[in-house]
Amino acid sequence: MGDAIIAFLDAWSPIDLVLIAQNLDRFLLGAWVTLQLTFLSLVVGGCIAVPLAIIRAGNNALLNAPVWAFTYTFRGTPLLVQTYLIYYGLGQFEWIRESFVWGPVLSQAWWCALIAFSLNTAAYTTELLRGAIESTNRGEVEAAKACGFSRRMRLKRIVLPSAFRRALPAYSNEVIFMLHGSVVASTITIQDLLGVGRWLNGRYYLAYEGFITAAVFYLVIVLVISRGFRLWEKHWLQHLYPHDAVKVKPSKGLANFRI
Amino acid sequence: MGAIIEYQGQLLQGTWVTIQLAIFSAMFSIAFGLLGAWAKLSKNILAQKTAAGYTTIVRGVPDLVLILLVFYGGQELANQFGSLTGLWEYVEISQFAAGVGTIGVVFGGYMTETFRGAILAIPRGQIEAGVACGMNKFLIFRRIIGPQMVRYALPGFSNNWLVQIKSTALVSVIGLQDVVYNGFVAGRSTRQLFTFMFAVLMVYLVLTAISDFALRWLDKKYSKGIVRSDDG
């Protein structure tokens, strides 16, 4: 039975499905690397973004200017160039090559990709969160002030919880954007999903198989992520959705009072 | 710094390639976006489904994967088709064509959503009024939908364009001699990759800053006579 299927595919499939099946474990490994890089950079970038967004939304000009410069630079330039700058560029300086972080971190493609991706997503997330923080209802902040909340307490209890919720739909885009951006890792020798696809094509001298398999994997991951976010939004943004019209049954007691 | 002046010719040439790539692919993406928006809003189920599949695939798969697929796979496909039908001999797809085509198609998917939203934002009554005046479809598009669509679509278009400019950097991976490629080669031969990559970074920063400025001006122009609520 299995042989029959393989023979059938060999004869009729336009792309070499058998070869893809044989290398499926490599693709799964590549998918793991892609997911790992994406997830870790989102976590690190998110941790950087929250304090920066608070600074951006506040009115301290001295702090605001450098954060603005950071987000403007990282949002205005391609991730590919940022990654090249860190991976290929930093080696230009001798004092970096001689420092203790060079061997274990800065000379490793994986770490350089993680650093570049984290900074990149941090810049986008900062601006996205800033928008959410600034659109907090004035009345809520005033009420918190009237209750004697300190600025710290207001941020923790009032502003951030609702800002995170409001930022959720835009953040789901950022997550997918980061996943798409992570293909840049394959250009600096990392065997992520696309890296495996390129390896397969190079090794067997193929034109479609590796890229198509990688594309299918990415598509599935994107669909799962966006479905997950939709469920998440349903849970966390429940209070913002229009409620189902509650049908009020006219009670008989009252109806009798009507003239 | 001296090395950059020495290699400024290559950098400028690369920048020019990047600009051309961005502009040509933007024209493609606008065409695909209009086509996609028309298909999504049409009553034809087949057109709707095709457009839905198109936007899902194109927005779900990273652009670099598609660029590689089109550049290597597309060439293979064209040659197989050519030898099968005998229509043409060996053909080669240039990096520039593959880049323009792929980025145009990919961002056409994003533009589809932008344009669809913009068309839906136009009050239905105006289109009905056009029909009532006896205008045909093209006249309605030219006089009523077109001019207002520009205004409604501009914020989304600006976003897409800024992402698109940055995406053009990926075409350097298949060997197009754009600013990234030329900067990389110059940096490697002078052993000053940081300096050159930083210069490339600045080129993109200037390009996005100029576009941002121009798009704001356009936005102002097309919003003449529109009162915006400023409670934001």
Interface residues (C-beta under 8 A of the other chain):
Chain A: Y72 T73 G76 T77 P78 L79 L80 V81 Q82 Y84 L85 Y88 G89 L90 G91 Q92 F93 S135 L179 H180 G181 S182 V183 V184 S186 T187 L194 G197 R198 N201 A207 Y208 F211 I212 A214 A215 Y218 L219 V222 L223
Chain B: T56 I57 R59 G60 V61 P62 D63 L64 V65 L66 L68 L69 Y72 G73 Q75 E76 L77 L162 K166 S167 T168 A169 L170 S172 V173 V180 F184 G187 R188 R191 Q192 L193 F194 T195 M197 F198 V200 L201 Y204 L205 T208 A209 G232
